Amino acid sequence: QVQLVESGGGLVQAGDSLRLSCVASRRTFMGWFRQAPGKEREFVAAISWDGGSTYYADSVKGRFTISRDNSKNTAYLQMNSLKPEDTAVYYCAADLRQSTSRYFARDNYNYWGQGTQVTVSS
């Protein structure tokens, strides 16, 4: 069993930055997903067990950075140059495997956090 707790969401203006955090109860492969109203939950970014591999959705590449601090079992999502279309509830997710080729798939992850709201105004 893995517990995940996200934090760091908020209301910002377009062009601003936010950093989300996800504290896990143990070390896992971790991903970030987001869900906007009326839309399906979509992949944002993922990071391998050791932090050596990172993956991004095309829509956030170059603006978002995923990282982790294994001494704290924490993953971060640094979000820069935010746009109104980034508005969503952001969820972190955990997979007990050290690596996976299906990092973009929701059903790849066994555990989910409660979500944190990010709202970007224009």
N, C-alpha and C positions, 0 to 999 in steps of 0.2 A: 504494500500500500504506500502511496506517495501523496503527501499533502502539498498543495501549491497555494501561495498567497501573492496576489499581484498588488502593486501600488504604483502611484505616480501619475495617474490620469488627471485630467482637468480641462478647463476651458481656456483656450488660447486663440490668438489671432493668426491669420494666414502669414506664413513666413517665420513664425516662432518655432521654438524647440521644446521638447519634453523628453524626459527619460523615464521609462517604465522599468519596474523591478519585479522579479518573480523569485520568491524564496521557496526552495523545495526542501522537503524533509530528508531527501537523500539525493545523491548525484545521479543524474539521468541525462539522456539526450533530450534537448529542450527545443520547443518551437513556440512561435507566437502566431496567433490567428486573430482575425477581427471579423466582426459582424455588424453591418450597418442595418438600419431599419428596413425591413422588407426584402433583405438580401440574404443569401446563404453565407455561412461562415467561410472565410477564405484564408488561405495561407499567406503569411507575411514574411517570416524569417525563421531560420532554425540554426542550431549550433550543436556540434558533436560533443560527445562526452568529454573530450580533452580540450575542446575549444579550437582544435586545429582546422576544422572545416566549418564554413558558414554558407548559408544558402538564403537567397532572397527572391521574393516575387518581383517581376519586372516593374511593377507599379511603384515600388519603393527603393529599387536599386539606386545607389548613389545618394540617397537621402537618409536612409535608416541604417543603423549599425547594430548588430547583435553581438553581445560579448558575454562572458561569464567569469565569475570569481569562484573557483571551486573550494576555496577555503571557507566560503560562506554559503555554498550551495545555492548561489544566486545567479540568475541570468538577467541581463539588461537589454533594453531596446531603446537606443538613442534615436530619437526622431527629430530630424532637422528639416527646415524648409517645409513646414507642414502646410497642407492644402485643405480646403473644405471637404474634399472627397476622402480625406483620411478620417473623417468623423465616423466613429464606430465604438462598439465595446470591444476591447482588446483582451484576449485570453492567452494565458500561457498553458502549455501542454507538455506532458512528459512521456517519454518512451524509455522503458528500462534497458533496451539494447544500447550498446555503445555507439553504434552507427546504423544508419538505414538509408536505403535508396528511395524510400517512399516518404521522405521528410515533408512533402507537400500535402499529404493525404490526411484528412481528419481521422479516418479509421485506423491510422497508424499509431495513434496515441491512446494510451490507456487511462491517463489521468488529466484532469482539467482544473484550472483555477476558477474562481468565481467571476472573474472579469473586472475590468476597470474602464470607465467611460472616458473617451477622448473626444472632445468637441472643438472643432476648428471653425472659427467665424471668419467671414470674408471681409 
